[in-house]
Amino acid sequence: MRVLIAGGGTGGHIIPALAIADELRKRHDAEVRFVGTSRGLESRLVPQAGYPLDLIQVGQLKNVSLATRARTLLDLPLSILRCRTLLRAFRPQVVVGVGGYASGPAMAAAILLRIPTLAFEPNAAPGLANRLVGKYVSAAAVNFPPAAAYFRNAHVTGIPVREEFFHLPPRPAAAPPHLLVFGGSQGARVFNEIMPRIAAALLEAVPGLTILHQAGARHAEATQAAYVASGADRSRWQVSAFLDDMPQRFAAADLVLARSGASTVAELAAAGKPSLLVPFPLAADDHQLRNAEVPAQAGAAQLLVEKDVTAEALLRSLSGLLASPTHLQAMSDHARALAQPQAACSIAELITALT
Ligand SMILES: CC(=O)N[C@H]1[C@@H](OP(=O)(O)OP(=O)(O)OC[C@H]2O[C@@H](n3ccc(=O)[nH]c3=O)[C@H](O)[C@@H]2O)O[C@H](CO)[C@@H](O)[C@@H]1O
């Protein structure tokens, strides 16, 4: 079986795509290639995972000036032609669009060449690429039932996550508490600004606590400097730009403070990790709030909306949760109940059915 996976940009697009590729390779011995752009995270993560990647040029359409948007639209036919050349060379039986820059042109080229297509949509409300092609795809895999309305032949499969999340070792009972702060693939400004301000007080309130804070590639240096300036005990915190070994980082954490990107929420469930979630308030259709409401209502997570995130509120919530191992254990059990271990397999089956 030959499958082309198109899309990328942020981790939320490319990380589930890699989980789908692994499943296709493991169970169906499939030959999988990716198409993405050089500025997306795929340019690093796809070769690292051992898959071939073709790069195309696609401009931005969202949150950019009118001139950039016009340029992107003018260049679109060229991007579609480039994808058509790639498709003719690789001759995939199915093209999978995971959303993000390269997804739109590659899916459009596949639809024009009458190659079967599958769209993957992790959010309650689809992004631009999936909205444009949704009604022309052969089938779709969605996480939230309401997203099905945007697609032809949609199936609710859940979000595939890296297999390791399901098999993390339990935290040893005597281990000192550890907090993972993690702002999605690009980091979160609200965590980067407020965590250094409360770090010293939090470390004092929770004896033995250590903190690992992923700040995003563009903000790691400034965040590190803010922690240093705060005077918080240098041996008890660490700042990182991007964590390549997220399953191990989850394993070491008693609590995760995170944004509620779709994959993050799915990974917390797979790993059975209690979390404090602060949805990114500007996500399209407020989809991060909808992502976070599911674990919050199930008792797996506490939800704090960004406008309520003051230093005092964050300190109170984090120290309250970390001081209560019984509560954390109950949250962990509720989180695990939301896991969807069959997601990768269900999507691989949908793809196989299209061949
Ligand atoms: C700001 C924004 O619009 N974010 C969107 C983006 O977020 P983002 O890309 O942050 O979203 P997700 O939470 O879905 O995925 C992040 C992925 O990157 C991984 N990771 C992240 C940081 C790190 O240091 N190491 C690492 O491995 C995480 O484990 C996860 O697998 O795509 C998601 C899926 O469409 C959406 O739900 C989010 O709303």
The ligand as a Gaussian input file, in Angstrom:
#p B3LYP/6-31G(d) Opt

LIG

0 1
 C       -2.498000      27.991000      18.924000
 C       -3.277000      27.004000      18.125000
 O       -4.082000      27.372000      17.274000
 N       -3.037000      25.729000      18.396000
 C       -3.652000      24.633000      17.650000
 C       -2.563000      23.675000      17.259000
 O       -1.860000      23.507000      18.467000
 P       -0.644000      22.586000      18.843000
 O        0.159000      22.238000      17.661000
 O        0.049000      23.150000      20.012000
 O       -1.556000      21.402000      19.319000
 P       -1.711000      20.031000      19.950000
 O       -1.889000      20.185000      21.386000
 O       -2.823000      19.359000      19.198000
 O       -0.362000      19.249000      19.601000
 C        0.874000      19.545000      20.099000
 C        1.699000      18.322000      19.869000
 O        3.063000      18.660000      19.930000
 C        3.702000      17.828000      20.888000
 N        4.785000      18.600000      21.502000
 C        4.578000      19.887000      21.879000
 C        5.573000      20.607000      22.500000
 C        6.811000      19.968000      22.737000
 O        7.732000      20.535000      23.305000
 N        6.957000      18.681000      22.340000
 C        5.973000      17.969000      21.717000
 O        6.171000      16.801000      21.380000
 C        2.621000      17.443000      21.870000
 O        2.979000      16.300000      22.602000
 C        1.442000      17.256000      20.923000
 O        1.497000      15.984000      20.305000
 O       -3.125000      22.497000      16.661000
 C       -4.124000      21.790000      17.411000
 C       -4.638000      20.647000      16.550000
 O       -5.170000      21.131000      15.349000
 C       -5.246000      22.717000      17.836000
 O       -6.147000      22.018000      18.668000
 C       -4.652000      23.917000      18.549000
 O       -5.679000      24.814000      18.930000

